[in-house]
Amino acid sequence: MIMKPDAKEILFQSLEELIQYKNINNITVQQIIDNCQMSRSTFYRNFKDKFDLMVWGFAKNFKRNINNLPDIISYRDAAYKTIEFLEAKKDFYVSIAKLDIQNSFREIMYNYFLDYSLSFFKKASKNERLPQSCLLSIQFCCAGTVFLILEWIKRGCDIPVPEFTKLLCDSIPHNLSIIFE
């Protein structure tokens, strides 16, 4: 059965389309709703502003990408697929990465990376209880990874995905590198 997109998805698709041609700061809610033939009341019933729409769309798509990764995938492959996902919609992610808003791209990305990394580490080490040193290393690694990915996006994804993935994975703290390989 074909699923019909809901209002949120349609509004987000409209924003993604507009971002290809305009800077997010120059896009209005009116342009978003005109582009997809939705009403202003539909927009505000679902989102408080265009930034809320951006964050919702990023979170939904990023979560879908992370959830679609197979359980047996290596950390390097998961990093590659995530970076490849971000590069595929570079225009959108460059726009959102440059914003500093509540529930920002950085926070959402960090939380997804942290959840994925903790789950990966627990499976790989066959240990549900993490030593404090590993937990701190994972948090440090995730914060650094998110920072570096955002800087890479802001520069327009200037390093090819395979090379950037290798650089990130080679930067994993030593006490985690054995598990993450």
Z-matrix of the N, CA and C atoms (Angstrom, degrees):
N
C 1 1.436
C 2 1.537 1 109.19
N 3 1.307 2 116.92 1 134.86
C 4 1.457 3 122.33 2 179.69
C 5 1.524 4 108.65 3 -82.05
N 6 1.332 5 114.93 4 129.21
C 7 1.459 6 120.52 5 179.19
C 8 1.528 7 109.45 6 -90.48
N 9 1.310 8 116.48 7 128.75
C 10 1.454 9 121.88 8 177.20
C 11 1.531 10 108.54 9 -82.05
N 12 1.346 11 117.90 10 131.70
C 13 1.464 12 118.77 11 179.93
C 14 1.534 13 110.79 12 -63.30
N 15 1.326 14 115.66 13 144.25
C 16 1.464 15 118.93 14 178.06
C 17 1.530 16 109.44 15 -85.12
N 18 1.325 17 115.92 16 177.02
C 19 1.461 18 121.30 17 -176.01
C 20 1.527 19 111.93 18 -58.26
N 21 1.331 20 117.05 19 -41.07
C 22 1.459 21 120.22 20 -179.35
C 23 1.527 22 110.65 21 -60.45
N 24 1.311 23 115.72 22 -45.86
C 25 1.466 24 120.79 23 -178.99
C 26 1.533 25 110.78 24 -63.46
N 27 1.313 26 116.94 25 -41.98
C 28 1.469 27 121.37 26 179.88
C 29 1.530 28 110.27 27 -64.19
N 30 1.314 29 117.07 28 -43.89
C 31 1.463 30 120.68 29 178.29
C 32 1.523 31 110.72 30 -62.95
N 33 1.321 32 116.80 31 -40.62
C 34 1.458 33 120.05 32 179.17
C 35 1.531 34 110.99 33 -66.15
N 36 1.309 35 117.71 34 -41.87
C 37 1.470 36 120.81 35 177.23
C 38 1.525 37 110.77 36 -60.68
N 39 1.326 38 116.13 37 -38.00
C 40 1.458 39 120.59 38 177.52
C 41 1.530 40 110.31 39 -62.87
N 42 1.325 41 116.55 40 -45.91
C 43 1.462 42 120.55 41 178.52
C 44 1.524 43 110.93 42 -62.01
N 45 1.318 44 117.34 43 -44.67
C 46 1.477 45 120.70 44 178.69
C 47 1.528 46 110.94 45 -57.52
N 48 1.304 47 115.73 46 -41.25
C 49 1.469 48 120.45 47 179.49
C 50 1.527 49 110.73 48 -65.00
N 51 1.315 50 117.58 49 -44.48
C 52 1.463 51 121.25 50 -179.23
C 53 1.525 52 112.21 51 -66.24
N 54 1.315 53 117.38 52 -35.41
C 55 1.465 54 121.26 53 -179.10
C 56 1.529 55 111.76 54 -64.20
N 57 1.291 56 117.10 55 -23.17
C 58 1.468 57 119.69 56 177.74
C 59 1.527 58 111.28 57 -65.65
N 60 1.331 59 116.11 58 -22.42
C 61 1.465 60 120.70 59 -174.56
C 62 1.522 61 114.34 60 -117.42
N 63 1.333 62 116.98 61 -17.76
C 64 1.455 63 120.65 62 -174.95
C 65 1.518 64 110.90 63 -138.19
N 66 1.312 65 115.87 64 153.57
C 67 1.457 66 122.36 65 173.01
C 68 1.524 67 107.99 66 -71.41
N 69 1.319 68 117.81 67 142.88
C 70 1.462 69 121.97 68 -177.98
C 71 1.525 70 111.86 69 -55.71
N 72 1.316 71 117.24 70 -34.15
C 73 1.465 72 120.11 71 -179.77
C 74 1.525 73 112.59 72 -67.81
N 75 1.326 74 117.06 73 -18.77
C 76 1.465 75 121.28 74 179.34
C 77 1.525 76 113.04 75 -100.94
N 78 1.311 77 117.39 76 4.39
C 79 1.466 78 121.53 77 178.88
C 80 1.524 79 108.33 78 -98.67
N 81 1.316 80 115.82 79 132.37
C 82 1.466 81 120.59 80 179.40
C 83 1.527 82 110.08 81 -105.43
N 84 1.311 83 115.12 82 161.63
C 85 1.462 84 120.07 83 174.74
C 86 1.525 85 109.19 84 -59.74
N 87 1.310 86 116.80 85 -38.44
C 88 1.472 87 120.60 86 179.23
C 89 1.530 88 110.83 87 -59.20
N 90 1.323 89 117.68 88 -42.54
C 91 1.468 90 120.89 89 178.86
C 92 1.526 91 110.98 90 -65.37
N 93 1.324 92 116.28 91 -38.68
C 94 1.469 93 120.41 92 179.34
C 95 1.527 94 109.79 93 -62.53
N 96 1.333 95 116.74 94 -48.19
C 97 1.468 96 119.14 95 -176.94
C 98 1.527 97 111.81 96 -72.54
N 99 1.325 98 117.71 97 -34.19
C 100 1.473 99 120.09 98 176.45
C 101 1.522 100 110.75 99 -63.97
N 102 1.322 101 115.77 100 -39.37
C 103 1.466 102 121.20 101 -177.39
C 104 1.530 103 112.54 102 -64.09
N 105 1.326 104 116.85 103 -29.38
C 106 1.474 105 119.53 104 -177.59
C 107 1.531 106 112.43 105 -116.41
N 108 1.316 107 116.56 106 6.47
C 109 1.463 108 122.52 107 177.42
C 110 1.531 109 112.74 108 57.71
N 111 1.309 110 115.20 109 45.30
C 112 1.471 111 122.15 110 174.70
C 113 1.521 112 107.71 111 -108.15
N 114 1.289 113 115.34 112 164.55
C 115 1.471 114 119.61 113 179.48
C 116 1.531 115 110.10 114 -91.55
N 117 1.317 116 114.42 115 158.02
C 118 1.461 117 121.27 116 176.76
C 119 1.539 118 110.00 117 -61.35
N 120 1.331 119 116.50 118 -38.99
C 121 1.473 120 119.52 119 -179.73
C 122 1.533 121 110.67 120 -65.10
N 123 1.333 122 117.97 121 -36.17
C 124 1.470 123 120.46 122 176.74
C 125 1.523 124 109.74 123 -63.94
N 126 1.322 125 116.20 124 -42.21
C 127 1.459 126 119.49 125 179.28
C 128 1.528 127 110.04 126 -59.69
N 129 1.333 128 116.33 127 -52.63
C 130 1.468 129 119.82 128 -174.46
C 131 1.533 130 113.32 129 -75.23
N 132 1.306 131 117.66 130 -15.71
C 133 1.462 132 120.17 131 172.70
C 134 1.537 133 109.73 132 -71.75
N 135 1.327 134 116.10 133 -26.53
C 136 1.464 135 121.40 134 -176.83
C 137 1.527 136 114.59 135 -104.00
N 138 1.321 137 118.10 136 -29.98
C 139 1.466 138 121.65 137 -174.45
C 140 1.518 139 110.53 138 -140.29
N 141 1.347 140 115.89 139 149.82
C 142 1.460 141 118.31 140 178.37
C 143 1.525 142 112.24 141 -84.08
N 144 1.343 143 117.18 142 -25.60
C 145 1.467 144 121.51 143 177.38
C 146 1.529 145 109.00 144 -166.46
N 147 1.323 146 116.88 145 -179.40
C 148 1.469 147 120.64 146 -177.45
C 149 1.524 148 111.71 147 -66.16
N 150 1.324 149 117.29 148 -28.28
C 151 1.456 150 120.18 149 179.18
C 152 1.527 151 110.92 150 -71.81
N 153 1.304 152 116.29 151 -36.90
C 154 1.464 153 121.36 152 174.84
C 155 1.533 154 109.49 153 -61.67
N 156 1.316 155 116.75 154 -40.96
C 157 1.468 156 122.05 155 175.98
C 158 1.529 157 110.82 156 -62.04
N 159 1.321 158 117.27 157 -43.86
C 160 1.472 159 120.90 158 179.12
C 161 1.523 160 111.15 159 -60.48
N 162 1.328 161 115.69 160 -47.89
C 163 1.463 162 120.46 161 -178.09
C 164 1.519 163 110.15 162 -63.62
N 165 1.334 164 117.32 163 -42.95
C 166 1.468 165 121.21 164 178.72
C 167 1.532 166 109.85 165 -59.00
N 168 1.332 167 117.22 166 -47.76
C 169 1.461 168 121.20 167 -178.38
C 170 1.513 169 112.46 168 -64.03
N 171 1.332 170 115.80 169 -41.93
C 172 1.455 171 118.77 170 177.56
C 173 1.521 172 110.57 171 -62.37
N 174 1.332 173 116.37 172 -49.72
C 175 1.466 174 120.49 173 -177.30
C 176 1.523 175 110.71 174 -59.61
N 177 1.311 176 117.14 175 -43.95
C 178 1.467 177 120.85 176 -179.09
C 179 1.533 178 110.84 177 -62.93
N 180 1.311 179 116.74 178 -48.98
C 181 1.461 180 120.63 179 -178.00
C 182 1.524 181 112.53 180 -69.31
N 183 1.325 182 116.92 181 -38.87
C 184 1.456 183 120.28 182 179.52
C 185 1.521 184 110.31 183 -66.99
N 186 1.320 185 116.15 184 -42.82
C 187 1.466 186 120.50 185 178.23
C 188 1.527 187 110.37 186 -61.95
N 189 1.320 188 116.51 187 -42.60
C 190 1.471 189 120.79 188 178.32
C 191 1.526 190 109.99 189 -60.56
N 192 1.330 191 117.19 190 -43.23
C 193 1.462 192 121.14 191 179.31
C 194 1.525 193 111.03 192 -62.25
N 195 1.328 194 117.09 193 -47.95
C 196 1.467 195 121.08 194 -179.76
C 197 1.527 196 110.63 195 -63.30
N 198 1.318 197 117.01 196 -43.04
C 199 1.468 198 120.64 197 -178.33
C 200 1.527 199 112.79 198 -68.60
N 201 1.329 200 117.18 199 -21.62
C 202 1.464 201 120.57 200 179.30
C 203 1.526 202 113.34 201 -85.42
N 204 1.320 203 117.29 202 -2.66
C 205 1.458 204 119.72 203 177.88
C 206 1.524 205 108.87 204 -75.79
N 207 1.331 206 117.20 205 132.64
C 208 1.468 207 119.09 206 177.99
C 209 1.531 208 110.94 207 -63.99
N 210 1.324 209 115.76 208 152.41
C 211 1.473 210 121.02 209 -179.89
C 212 1.524 211 112.93 210 -63.41
N 213 1.305 212 117.13 211 -29.61
C 214 1.464 213 120.17 212 -173.81
C 215 1.523 214 113.63 213 -90.93
N 216 1.301 215 117.29 214 2.90
C 217 1.460 216 121.15 215 -176.72
C 218 1.533 217 110.07 216 -67.75
N 219 1.322 218 116.86 217 146.21
C 220 1.468 219 120.09 218 177.36
C 221 1.526 220 109.15 219 -75.49
N 222 1.313 221 116.03 220 161.51
C 223 1.461 222 120.13 221 178.98
C 224 1.525 223 110.23 222 -61.70
N 225 1.335 224 116.51 223 -40.50
C 226 1.471 225 121.10 224 179.04
C 227 1.529 226 110.40 225 -61.19
N 228 1.327 227 117.26 226 -43.25
C 229 1.470 228 120.65 227 179.18
C 230 1.532 229 111.10 228 -66.79
N 231 1.335 230 116.16 229 -38.06
C 232 1.471 231 119.65 230 177.86
C 233 1.527 232 110.02 231 -64.59
N 234 1.338 233 116.62 232 -42.65
C 235 1.467 234 120.43 233 177.59
C 236 1.525 235 110.18 234 -61.97
N 237 1.329 236 116.27 235 -44.08
C 238 1.474 237 120.69 236 179.98
C 239 1.528 238 110.63 237 -59.96
N 240 1.320 239 117.19 238 -48.88
C 241 1.466 240 120.98 239 -178.33
C 242 1.530 241 111.32 240 -63.10
N 243 1.326 242 117.17 241 -37.08
C 244 1.461 243 120.67 242 178.74
C 245 1.524 244 111.16 243 -67.90
N 246 1.320 245 117.00 244 -44.53
C 247 1.462 246 121.21 245 179.75
C 248 1.532 247 110.00 246 -66.74
N 249 1.306 248 116.43 247 -39.50
C 250 1.465 249 121.27 248 176.90
C 251 1.543 250 110.32 249 -61.88
N 252 1.321 251 116.35 250 -41.47
C 253 1.468 252 122.52 251 177.07
C 254 1.528 253 110.49 252 -58.97
N 255 1.335 254 117.33 253 -45.25
C 256 1.460 255 121.04 254 -179.46
C 257 1.528 256 111.54 255 -67.21
N 258 1.321 257 116.71 256 -39.43
C 259 1.460 258 119.90 257 -179.25
C 260 1.525 259 111.64 258 -67.63
N 261 1.317 260 117.50 259 -31.00
C 262 1.469 261 121.23 260 -177.42
C 263 1.534 262 112.28 261 -60.11
N 264 1.320 263 116.56 262 -30.29
C 265 1.472 264 120.56 263 178.10
C 266 1.524 265 109.11 264 -121.77
N 267 1.318 266 113.20 265 50.94
C 268 1.458 267 121.71 266 -173.87
C 269 1.529 268 112.73 267 -53.29
N 270 1.329 269 118.74 268 -44.59
C 271 1.470 270 120.92 269 -177.63
C 272 1.521 271 111.44 270 -57.06
N 273 1.329 272 115.96 271 -44.67
C 274 1.450 273 120.23 272 -179.98
C 275 1.522 274 110.68 273 -65.06
N 276 1.318 275 117.13 274 -47.19
C 277 1.459 276 120.45 275 -175.54
C 278 1.524 277 112.88 276 -71.91
N 279 1.319 278 118.32 277 -29.44
C 280 1.467 279 120.00 278 173.65
C 281 1.524 280 108.56 279 -63.56
N 282 1.335 281 117.01 280 -43.57
C 283 1.474 282 120.61 281 179.46
C 284 1.518 283 111.85 282 -62.49
N 285 1.300 284 116.83 283 -47.57
C 286 1.467 285 120.08 284 -176.46
C 287 1.524 286 111.47 285 -72.39
N 288 1.320 287 118.45 286 -32.80
C 289 1.472 288 121.21 287 -178.38
C 290 1.525 289 111.79 288 -67.05
N 291 1.315 290 117.06 289 -26.24
C 292 1.460 291 120.89 290 -177.87
C 293 1.520 292 112.85 291 -83.94
N 294 1.316 293 117.36 292 -6.65
C 295 1.463 294 121.21 293 -179.59
C 296 1.518 295 110.94 294 -90.08
N 297 1.306 296 115.90 295 149.47
C 298 1.460 297 121.09 296 175.22
C 299 1.524 298 106.69 297 -123.03
N 300 1.324 299 115.14 298 88.16
C 301 1.461 300 120.42 299 -175.71
C 302 1.516 301 109.87 300 -125.50
N 303 1.331 302 116.13 301 161.37
C 304 1.462 303 120.03 302 176.67
C 305 1.522 304 108.83 303 -58.05
N 306 1.328 305 116.25 304 151.94
C 307 1.460 306 121.89 305 -176.12
C 308 1.520 307 109.61 306 50.78
N 309 1.304 308 114.66 307 44.08
C 310 1.454 309 120.64 308 -172.86
C 311 1.516 310 113.44 309 -65.63
N 312 1.291 311 111.60 310 163.64
C 313 1.448 312 124.21 311 174.59
C 314 1.528 313 109.44 312 -47.19
N 315 1.323 314 116.73 313 -45.27
C 316 1.466 315 122.38 314 -177.75
C 317 1.532 316 111.06 315 -60.34
N 318 1.339 317 117.02 316 -47.26
C 319 1.464 318 120.80 317 -178.78
C 320 1.527 319 111.42 318 -64.76
N 321 1.311 320 116.43 319 -45.17
C 322 1.467 321 120.74 320 -178.89
C 323 1.525 322 109.59 321 -63.18
N 324 1.321 323 115.72 322 -47.19
C 325 1.452 324 120.66 323 -179.40
C 326 1.535 325 110.45 324 -61.71
N 327 1.328 326 116.74 325 -44.34
C 328 1.465 327 120.82 326 179.27
C 329 1.532 328 110.48 327 -59.01
N 330 1.314 329 117.35 328 -46.97
C 331 1.468 330 120.51 329 -178.50
C 332 1.525 331 112.03 330 -62.82
N 333 1.335 332 117.25 331 -40.41
C 334 1.469 333 119.39 332 177.60
C 335 1.523 334 111.10 333 -67.30
N 336 1.333 335 116.76 334 -43.41
C 337 1.465 336 119.59 335 178.25
C 338 1.524 337 110.70 336 -62.29
N 339 1.319 338 116.65 337 -42.91
C 340 1.459 339 120.71 338 -179.26
C 341 1.528 340 110.73 339 -63.68
N 342 1.323 341 117.57 340 -47.92
C 343 1.465 342 120.57 341 179.12
C 344 1.524 343 110.99 342 -59.61
N 345 1.340 344 116.31 343 -46.01
C 346 1.468 345 119.92 344 -179.88
C 347 1.527 346 110.50 345 -63.73
N 348 1.326 347 117.07 346 -44.83
C 349 1.466 348 120.90 347 -177.56
C 350 1.523 349 111.78 348 -65.19
N 351 1.329 350 116.99 349 -41.82
C 352 1.465 351 119.78 350 178.29
C 353 1.523 352 110.81 351 -63.23
N 354 1.312 353 116.40 352 -43.84
C 355 1.461 354 120.71 353 178.42
C 356 1.531 355 110.28 354 -62.74
N 357 1.330 356 116.23 355 -44.99
C 358 1.461 357 121.46 356 179.98
C 359 1.529 358 110.08 357 -61.29
N 360 1.329 359 116.62 358 -46.78
C 361 1.461 360 120.62 359 -178.49
C 362 1.528 361 111.21 360 -61.99
N 363 1.329 362 116.70 361 -43.30
C 364 1.468 363 120.28 362 -179.20
C 365 1.531 364 110.89 363 -62.80
N 366 1.342 365 116.74 364 -40.87
C 367 1.468 366 120.11 365 178.60
C 368 1.527 367 110.79 366 -68.10
N 369 1.330 368 115.76 367 -46.25
C 370 1.464 369 119.79 368 -176.49
C 371 1.522 370 112.11 369 -66.05
N 372 1.318 371 117.26 370 -36.41
C 373 1.466 372 120.54 371 -178.12
C 374 1.527 373 112.50 372 -90.63
N 375 1.336 374 115.83 373 -7.38
C 376 1.469 375 121.96 374 -176.83
C 377 1.529 376 110.66 375 54.15
N 378 1.318 377 114.16 376 41.91
C 379 1.457 378 120.56 377 -177.49
C 380 1.528 379 108.70 378 -141.80
N 381 1.315 380 117.29 379 117.10
C 382 1.461 381 121.94 380 179.25
C 383 1.526 382 112.23 381 -75.40
N 384 1.307 383 116.69 382 -24.89
C 385 1.461 384 121.04 383 -178.32
C 386 1.527 385 108.59 384 -102.09
N 387 1.317 386 116.10 385 119.53
C 388 1.460 387 120.56 386 -177.59
C 389 1.522 388 111.44 387 -93.17
N 390 1.322 389 116.95 388 135.53
C 391 1.466 390 118.81 389 172.42
C 392 1.536 391 109.20 390 -63.25
N 393 1.305 392 117.06 391 148.02
C 394 1.469 393 121.48 392 -178.25
C 395 1.525 394 111.72 393 -54.79
N 396 1.338 395 117.22 394 -39.04
C 397 1.468 396 119.78 395 -179.27
C 398 1.526 397 111.37 396 -63.36
N 399 1.333 398 117.12 397 -37.05
C 400 1.468 399 120.28 398 178.32
C 401 1.528 400 110.66 399 -70.70
N 402 1.311 401 116.15 400 -41.84
C 403 1.465 402 120.09 401 179.02
C 404 1.530 403 110.25 402 -59.96
N 405 1.320 404 117.06 403 -46.88
C 406 1.463 405 120.32 404 178.83
C 407 1.532 406 111.34 405 -63.97
N 408 1.312 407 117.25 406 -39.58
C 409 1.468 408 120.67 407 178.18
C 410 1.523 409 111.06 408 -64.11
N 411 1.326 410 117.00 409 -40.12
C 412 1.469 411 120.43 410 178.67
C 413 1.523 412 110.06 411 -66.06
N 414 1.322 413 117.36 412 -43.67
C 415 1.467 414 120.31 413 178.05
C 416 1.527 415 110.65 414 -61.86
N 417 1.311 416 116.79 415 -44.03
C 418 1.462 417 122.21 416 178.70
C 419 1.532 418 110.42 417 -61.58
N 420 1.312 419 115.28 418 -46.87
C 421 1.462 420 121.60 419 -179.43
C 422 1.539 421 110.79 420 -61.13
N 423 1.331 422 117.03 421 -44.73
C 424 1.468 423 120.78 422 -179.27
C 425 1.525 424 111.51 423 -65.89
N 426 1.334 425 116.80 424 -42.47
C 427 1.467 426 120.07 425 178.85
C 428 1.534 427 110.08 426 -62.39
N 429 1.322 428 116.19 427 -44.86
C 430 1.463 429 120.00 428 178.79
C 431 1.513 430 112.66 429 -65.40
N 432 1.318 431 116.53 430 -40.77
C 433 1.465 432 121.14 431 179.49
C 434 1.521 433 110.39 432 -62.21
N 435 1.326 434 116.82 433 -45.97
C 436 1.463 435 120.44 434 179.79
C 437 1.525 436 110.20 435 -62.39
N 438 1.318 437 117.47 436 -44.99
C 439 1.464 438 120.65 437 178.61
C 440 1.528 439 110.54 438 -57.67
N 441 1.329 440 116.89 439 -48.96
C 442 1.462 441 120.61 440 -177.76
C 443 1.527 442 112.02 441 -65.56
N 444 1.319 443 117.11 442 -38.51
C 445 1.473 444 119.91 443 177.65
C 446 1.520 445 110.34 444 -64.69
N 447 1.329 446 117.45 445 -43.40
C 448 1.467 447 119.83 446 179.19
C 449 1.526 448 111.58 447 -63.16
N 450 1.316 449 117.08 448 -40.96
C 451 1.468 450 119.94 449 177.22
C 452 1.531 451 110.43 450 -63.75
N 453 1.309 452 116.96 451 -40.53
C 454 1.473 453 122.44 452 178.04
C 455 1.527 454 110.12 453 -62.44
N 456 1.320 455 116.93 454 -43.55
C 457 1.467 456 121.07 455 178.39
C 458 1.524 457 110.14 456 -63.99
N 459 1.329 458 117.39 457 -45.38
C 460 1.468 459 120.96 458 -179.43
C 461 1.529 460 111.53 459 -60.25
N 462 1.327 461 116.41 460 -29.95
C 463 1.471 462 120.33 461 177.88
C 464 1.526 463 111.57 462 -84.11
N 465 1.331 464 116.58 463 6.24
C 466 1.464 465 119.99 464 178.24
C 467 1.511 466 113.66 465 81.74
N 468 1.329 467 117.37 466 28.69
C 469 1.475 468 122.38 467 178.62
C 470 1.527 469 110.04 468 56.72
N 471 1.336 470 114.97 469 53.11
C 472 1.457 471 121.83 470 -171.63
C 473 1.529 472 115.38 471 -73.97
N 474 1.304 473 118.42 472 -14.61
C 475 1.466 474 121.62 473 177.96
C 476 1.524 475 107.03 474 -107.48
N 477 1.323 476 118.81 475 132.22
C 478 1.471 477 120.01 476 179.54
C 479 1.532 478 111.60 477 -55.20
N 480 1.329 479 116.42 478 145.14
C 481 1.467 480 122.53 479 -175.69
C 482 1.530 481 112.74 480 -51.42
N 483 1.335 482 120.53 481 -49.05
C 484 1.476 483 118.83 482 -178.97
C 485 1.537 484 112.72 483 -60.51
N 486 1.325 485 117.16 484 -41.84
C 487 1.465 486 120.93 485 -179.40
C 488 1.531 487 110.65 486 -68.31
N 489 1.334 488 117.22 487 -42.82
C 490 1.464 489 121.07 488 179.90
C 491 1.528 490 110.66 489 -64.61
N 492 1.331 491 116.99 490 -41.50
C 493 1.465 492 120.99 491 178.00
C 494 1.529 493 110.10 492 -60.15
N 495 1.324 494 116.96 493 -44.40
C 496 1.463 495 120.89 494 179.44
C 497 1.526 496 110.69 495 -61.28
N 498 1.334 497 116.97 496 -44.00
C 499 1.465 498 120.53 497 179.39
C 500 1.526 499 111.12 498 -60.78
N 501 1.317 500 116.77 499 -43.16
C 502 1.468 501 120.64 500 179.05
C 503 1.527 502 111.19 501 -64.36
N 504 1.315 503 115.93 502 -48.78
C 505 1.472 504 119.44 503 -177.05
C 506 1.520 505 112.09 504 -67.09
N 507 1.321 506 116.95 505 -31.78
C 508 1.465 507 120.28 506 177.36
C 509 1.529 508 111.69 507 -70.69
N 510 1.331 509 116.96 508 -13.93
C 511 1.467 510 122.02 509 -179.41
C 512 1.524 511 113.28 510 -93.02
N 513 1.313 512 117.51 511 0.24
C 514 1.471 513 121.14 512 -179.19
C 515 1.527 514 108.91 513 -63.60
N 516 1.340 515 117.71 514 135.06
C 517 1.472 516 120.26 515 178.71
C 518 1.532 517 111.67 516 -53.04
N 519 1.314 518 115.53 517 143.69
C 520 1.468 519 121.50 518 -174.72
C 521 1.529 520 112.94 519 -54.61
N 522 1.327 521 118.25 520 -40.58
C 523 1.467 522 118.82 521 -176.75
C 524 1.537 523 112.36 522 -69.23
N 525 1.338 524 118.00 523 -10.92
C 526 1.463 525 121.22 524 176.26
C 527 1.529 526 112.25 525 -107.73
N 528 1.295 527 117.64 526 -20.72
C 529 1.471 528 120.56 527 -172.29
C 530 1.521 529 113.38 528 -59.51
N 531 1.298 530 118.51 529 -35.17
C 532 1.468 531 121.35 530 179.87
C 533 1.523 532 109.94 531 -65.56
N 534 1.308 533 117.08 532 -42.05
C 535 1.471 534 120.93 533 179.63
C 536 1.514 535 110.99 534 -70.43
N 537 1.336 536 118.14 535 -39.42
C 538 1.460 537 121.74 536 -173.09
C 539 1.524 538 113.95 537 -80.40
N 540 1.299 539 119.14 538 -9.86
C 541 1.476 540 119.39 539 -178.59
C 542 1.502 541 112.44 540 -78.86
